[in-house]
Amino acid sequence: MSERWALAAAEGDGARLVPLGPDGLPAGPVLAEPDLVEAVRSRPQVGRWVWRSTTEVYPRLLAAGVRVERCYDIEDAELLLLGHEGRLGEPRSAAAAFARLHHAPVPPDQPLGYHPRRRLRGRAAEPGSQSSLFEPQPVAVPLQALLEVYADQQRRHDTAEHPGRMRLLTAAESAGMLVAAEMNLAGLPWRADVHREVLHELLGERYAGGGEPRRLAELADEVSAAFGRRVRPDLPADVVKAFAQAGIRVRSTRRWELEELDHPAVEPLVRYKKLYRIWTAHGWSWLQDWVRDGRFRPGYVPGGTVSGRWTTNGGGALQIPKVIRRAVVADDGWRLVVADADQMEPRVLAAISRDPGLMEVAGHEGDLYSALSDRAFSGDRDHAKIALLGAIYGQTSGDGLKNLAALRRRFPRAVAYVDDAAKAGEEGRLVRTWLGRTSPRAAGAGDDGEAGIPQESEEQPPEEGEFTPGYASTNARARGRFTRNFVVQGSAADWALLMLAALRQELAGMRAELVFFQHDEVIVHCPAEEAADVTKAIRAAGELAGRIAFGRTPVRFPFTIAVVERYSDAK
């Protein structure tokens, strides 16, 4: 059995550390080491390190070429435990947890996702770089305080609704923190020269002074000509006013609403908006700020949303337009192995609901909606898809309601599972993912992207896998719709964490590197000769994650995998 040690950063570059026994209590004397990195490097027998925060310690180790097998992130565990106890929103730092134990004043938190040694304001930071002098620093916590908090957390895990699952969630989230730090070090391969070529092709020449590039200026002139007056297409209020003056009432300038209009300004306006978004989100300024030494490092934040989906510290990593993906190019002799989990959330619903019929459908590696349509919708795949997604995302009108009724008759346990979650949310009760991540009672509104579900963009309607909680923290129906989705999407995020942890282990010993992750997609950068082994590793990791998360069920978790030199060629 591998050893477990607790470690706390000390003054300067030092550390204090102590071995832990099977019960999590100190099993030897506290040691003081002058160099934290060497303290870890010299103990390869340690299988799990217990520390305050992975973002505090691990980038320092990685910068020195030291990797660890496993860790227990005390502050990440505190966040999960507070949520499970219905106390989400209370400070989650180790200092705050220690203060609560001793009934002392509780210090406030750093912002969620704060990376003290890795992040500079407004742009990517060099791996292992120090934080700005003007950024707030985390509260130092001595080793003895960490040990008390750790012991208390072990007791709190024992009182969870499902202690084993909760411990698994904590372990998976800590593993995710390691993966995020390693991806930040590796970076996503990015060809700045190709990116500039794409921008010139799409946007034309740049003008002095930072104004709009040539193609945007030309489209702006076309929009103005269509309205017969000068209109600023980058200002939604100006566009709405111009349509009103033309006798057309519009609620917004979102693309799908504009495309329903019959007006000569629509075509250049839609093109303008698409290019404007590329210019502002992934243009020349973005390239200068975020790409260094041929790598894009956004700074991943595991569990950055209530549902457990990841966010980033900036850079738009989770919304890279396909045309810009042309700049993501593997190194010479290397390949990008791009893997998309197939219909992940419907498969997760089958696993967590234990519906025999839906588990049988999800036991096929082929198209799940086609298999579903053969059993309940007379072969109509579109109706099958609408029904299943309607059950998950709460569509209660039109064809969605009619198809949902058919789904309820054929797969009653699956529909009942999300119905029960919706009812619990409406009644203000706590709702949990399969492993125990907990949605707060007031979920259903608030910050953009709450519960890991991106709010609808200016450019496109919500896609499959998206739900906008909107405005209604006090609206019971909105809360119910939120929690209906949360139990599925959150459980899918739990599965994804376990998949990443398993894949990290599968890749050990290879030169391959995990370089990108979003909720249902992963990219591994590897030598061309390792691509076949990486493909096998991804498939094995998905199936292992399913067994660990949900037990042995018929449900399969397949991937669509492409081995490419350029990211844009994967889809």
N, C-alpha and C positions, 0 to 999 in steps of 0.2 A: 504494500500500500504506500503510495507516494506521500510525502510529508506536506504539512500545511503550516505556514508561518504567517504571522501578522507583522506588518511593516508600517512605520510612520516616518515621513520625511522630517528631518531635524534641521537645525540651523545650517546655513551654507549648503553644502552638497551631501551632508551626512544623513544617517538614518538610525532609527532605533527599531529593533526587531526581536521577536520571540517565537519559539516553536509552540504550536498548539497541539493539544491532544485530540482524540476522537470526539470528546465532548465540547470542543471549541474553546477550552480553557487553557491558560498557559501551562506548558509542560516542560519548562526549563527557565533559566535566567534570562532577563532582558539584556540584550547585547547592544552596544553602541558601536556603530561603524562610521568611519570618516567619509566614506564614499558610498552613496546609495546604489549607484550602478554596480560597483564591485561587490557590494553586499549581496545583490541578486545574482550576478554572474557567477559568483563563487559557490552558489548553492543550487546546482542543476538538479539535485534530487527533490527539490520542492515542486510538488505538483499543483499547488494552489496557493496564491498569495492573497492575503486579506489586507486591503488597504482602504484609505479614505475615499479616494477618487482615482479612477483610471486615467482621467484627463490630467491629473496632477503628476502622476508617476510614470505612466507608460511611454509617453512621447520621449521622455528623457532616456529611458532604457532603449527604445528603438533607435534613437539617434546615435547611441553607442553600440548598436549591433546586438542588443540583448533582447530576446523574446521570451515570453513565459507561456507555459502550457495553459493554465487557467488562473482566474482571479475571482475574488469576491469583492464587489464594489459596494462599500457600506452606504454611500450616499444614494446610489441607485436603488439599493435594496430598501432604504428608508422611504423613498418616493413610492415604491410599489406597496409597501406595508401601510403607509399612511392612506393610500387610496383604498386598499382592502378594508381598512378600518373606518372608511367613510370620512376621512380627515384630509382628503386631497386639498391642497392649497396652503396647508401649514408648512413652514420652512422644513426643508428636507436635508439640510446640511448635517454633517456629523456633529458640528458644534451645537446646532439646534437640538438634535436628538439627545446629546449629552445634557444640555440645559433642561430639557423636559424631564429627564430621569432624576434630576436634582432640584426640580421645582424652582429653577432660576430663570431670569429673563431670557427669552429666546431670541437670538439674533436673526435678522432677516437673511434671506437667501440671495446668492448671486442669481442673475437671470438664467433660466433653464437653457442649457446648451452652452454656457460659458466655458471657454477653454483657456485657462490662464496662461499656458505656455505655448499655445499654438495659434492664437488668433490675433490679428491686428485689425483695427477698425477699417471697414470699407473694402478690404481686399484680402487675398490669400496670404498666409504667412508661410515662411520657410518651416519645414518640419523641425520640431524641437526648438523653435525660436522662442525667445522670452516675450512676455506680454508687455504692452505699452506701460510706461510709468504712470500714465493717467487713468489706467483702467483699475477698477476695484480689485483688491487681492482677496483670496479666500482666507477664512479665519483658520489659523493654525490650530491643530488638535493634537495633543500629546498622545503617545501610544497607550497609556493607561486608560484614557478617556475612550479611545477607539475600542479597546477591549471590552469596556463596560457596555458600549453601544452594541457591539457585535453580539455579546452574550444576551442582551435584551432582545435583539432581533431574532435570535434563535428561538427564544421563548415565544415570541409573537408569531413566528412561523408555525409553531406547534398549535396555536389557537386559531389558525386560519380555517376556513370552511373545508378546504381540502389541503392539508399540510403538505403532502407529497407533491401535489401539483404546484403549490405556491413556491416550494423550494426549487422545483424545476424551472419555474418562470424566473426566479431570481438568478439562478445559475445561467440561464440562457441570456438574460439581459446583460449580465456581467461579461459573458462571452462576446456579445454584440459590441460592447465597449472596446474590447480588444481588437475585434475586426475593424471597427471604425478607425481606431488609431493606426492600424497597419495599412488600411486603404489610404489614409491621409499621407502616410509616408510614401507609399508606392506612387500614388497619383494616377489619374487616367491619362494615357498617352494622348498628346494633343499637338497637332502640327499647326503652328502659328502661321506659316506661309500659306498652307491650304485654306485656313480660316480667312486670311486676308483676300485670297483669290475669290472665295465664295462671296464675301461682302462686296467686293468690287463688281462681281457678276450680278448680284442682286440689287445693289444700291447705287452703283456708279461712283463717280469721283466724290471725294470729300471737298467741301469748301473751307477756306480759311475762316477762322473764328469759331469753329465748332458748330456751325449751322447744319441744317438738314442736308444730307447728300443729294446728288443731282436727281436720282430717280424719285425720291420722295418729293422734292420740289416740283418736279414735272407732274406727278400725280396730284399734288395739292392744287396746281393750276387747273388740272382737268376737273377736279371737284368743284372749284370755284366757278369755272366756266359753265358747268352743268346747272349750277344754282343761279347763275346770272349775277353773282356778287361775290366779294371776297369772303371765303369761309376757311376757318382753321380746322382742318380735319383731325388734328391732334387734340382738339378740345370738344369732348362730347356735348357740352351744353351748346356750343356754337352750331354743331351739326343738327341737334334736335331742333334748335330755333330755325335753322335754314329749311328743314323739312316742314316745319309748321307754317312757315311763310309760303311754302309751295302747296299748302293744303293737305299735308300728310302728317298725321299724328303718329309719333313713335315713342315707345316707352324707354328705349335705350338704344345705344349704337352697337350692340352686340351683333356679330356677323350673321348669325342665323336669323335674327329679326330683320336685318337690313336686306338679306337676300330674298325675303318675301315681298319686297316693295317693287313697284314699277316706276322707276325714276332713273334718268341717265347718270345721276351722280353715284348710284349704288356700285356699279362695277369698279370705277377708279377708287372709290372710298374703301371698298373691301380690300382691294389690292394694297392701298396705302396703309391700312391698319395692320395687315399682315407684315409688310416690310418695316413699318414703324416699330412693331414689337421686336423684330429681330434687331433693328438698329439700337434700340434702347436696352434690350435684355441681353443680347449677345453680339454687340457691335465692337467697334475698335476700342472703345474705353473698357469694355468688359475684358477683351483680350489682353489689354495692358495690365489690368488689375489682377486677373485670375490665372493666367497661364505663365508659368515660370519653368525654365529648363525643360521644355517639352512636356510638361505635366500640368494637369488641372487638379487642384486640391481644394474642394469646397468646404471641408470641415463637417463631417457627418455628425448628427446628433441622434443616437439611438433613443427610441422612446420619446421623441420630441413632441409627440401629440398624445392625446388621451388614449387613443386606440392602440398605441404602441408603434404606429408607423414612424419611420425615420423622417427627419427634416435635415436641413443643412444650415450652416452659419452664413449662407449667402452663395452667390454665384449661379443660381438657377440650375443646379445639377440635376434636379428631378424633373426639369421641363426643358430638356435640350431639343430644339426643333430638328426634324429629320434632316433638313437641308444643312444644318450646322454640324450634324453628326458626320458629315464628310470629312471634317477636320480631325476626328478621332481615328487615328491610324496606328496600327501596331508597329513596333520597332522592326527594323530589318531582320528577317529570319524568324519573327515572332508572329503570333496570331491572336485575335480576339475571339474568345469562346463566349458567345452571347446566348443566354438561356432565359426563356420566358416560361414561367409556370402556367400550365394550361388550365384555364377556368378554375383558378385556385379557390375563390370564395365559395362557389357552389359545391366544390368537393369538400371544403371545410364544413359547410352546413351539413352535408351528409354524415361526416364523421362525428360532429358534436351532437347532432339530433338523434343519432343511432336509428334513423329511419331505415328499415330493412330494404325497402324498394329503392330509395335514393342511393343507399350504399351500393346496391347492386349496379345501378347506373354508373355511379362514380368509380366502380371497380374496373371500368374500361379505360384504356389509355387513349382511345380515339376521341372524337368530338363528343363532349358530354351532352350538348344540346340535341344532337342528332339521336343519340341513344335515348334521351328523355322523350323526344318527340315520337319515337317508335312505340313507346310504352303508354303514353298518355295523351298524345295530341295528333293521332292519325298521321304521323310522319311530317307534321308541319313544324319545322325547326324554329321558325320565327316566333310562333305562338309559344313554343316550349321555352324559348329564351326569355320572352317577355314575362311569362308566368313566374319563372324561377327568380329572375332579377326583381320582379315586382314584389315577391315574397320577402326578399332580402332588403329591398330599399323602400318598401312601403307604398307602392303604387296602388291606390284604392279607387281608381275611376277608369272608365272606358274599357278598352280591351284588357287592360291589366287586371281589373276586377273579375271579368268573365274568365280569363285564363287562370287566375288564382283559384277560382272555385274548382276548376278541373284538377289543378295541382293538389288542392286540399283533399279531394276525394282519393287521389292516387297515392299521395305521400303525406298522410295526416300528421305523423310525428314531426316531420321536418317543418311543416307550416306551423304546427302548434308551438314548436320551439321558439321561432321568431315572434309569434303572436304573444307568447308568455313574456318574452323580453320587452316587447312594446308595452304590454299592460303594466309591467313592473316600472318602466320608465314613466308612464303616465301617472302612476300612483306615487312617484317620488322615491321608489325603493332603489337600492343599489343593484346594479347589474354587472355581472362578471363574464369575462372570457372563460374559455375552457380551463385555462391554467390558473386564472384568478386575478388577472388585471381588471381593475374596477372602474366603471364609469361613475363620475360624481352625480349626485342627485340632481344637480342643476344643469346637467349636460343638455345640449340642444341649441346652444347659442354661444356667442362670445367671440373669441379670436378667430381670425381667418384660419381655415384648415383644421378647426377643432376636430378631435377624434381621428386625426390622420386623414381627413377627407378634404381634399382641396376645394376651396370655394370656386364657383364657376368663374372662369376667366372672362376677360373682355372679348376674347376671340372665339371661344367655342363653348357649346353647351356641355353640361356634365356628361362624361362618358361612363361606360360600364365600369363599375368599381368606385364611382364618385357619388357623393351625396352632400348637399349643402345644408347644414343645420340651420342657417339663417338667423332669425331674430329672436326666437321665442324661448328664452330661458324660463319664462313664466307660463308658457303655453304647453299644456299637458300633452296635446296631440303631437306637437313638434318633438317633445322629449321622447314620446313613445316611438316616433319614427326614427329618432336618433339611436335609441337603445336597441331597436330591432336590428339596425345595421351594425351596431357596435359589437354585439356578441359574435357576429360572423367575421366582420373585418378585423376586430381585435384578436380573435382566435387565429385568423390567417396570419396576422403579424407575429403571434406567438410561434406558429409553425415556421415562419420565415426565419426567426431568430435561431431556432434549433437547426434549420437547414444550413444557415451560415456557419454555425458552430461545427456541424458535422463536416461541411465542405472544407473548412479551415483545417480540420484534422486530416481529411482525405488528401489535401494538397501538401501536407508536411512531407518534406524530403524531395519535393519537386522544385524547380525554379519558378513555376507558375505563381502568379500573384492575383489575389482578389483586388480589383481596381474600381468596381462600381456596383452599387446596389440601390434599387428602389423596390417598392413593396412586392412586386412579382417578377422582378428581373435582376439578373446578376451577370456581371462580365468578369471573366478571368483573362488576364494577359499572360501568355505562355509561349515558350519556344514552339515552333511548328511541330517538332517531333513529339511534344507532350500533349498535343491537342486531343488525340483520341483518348488518352488516359484522363484528361481533364473532363471530357464529355462523360465518361463513365463515372467519374467522381461526383459530378453534379447530379446525375440520375440517382446514384446510390445515396447521396446526402438527402435528396428529397424524400425518398422512401423511408430512410432511417428516421428522419424528422417526423414523418407521419406516424410511425410506430411509437416513437418516444412520446410524442404529444398526445395522441389519441388512443393508444393501445393497438392491439391487433384487430384491424377491421378490414373489410374488403376494399376500402377506398384506396385508390392509387393517386399519386401526385406526380404526374409526368411533366416533362419539359419539352418545349420546342427549342432546339439548339442549332445555332448556326456558327460555323467556324469561318471567320472572315478576316481580311486584312484591314477593312474599313467598317466602322460601326454602321454607317448608312446602308451597307449592303446586307445587313442582317434581317431587315424587314422590308 
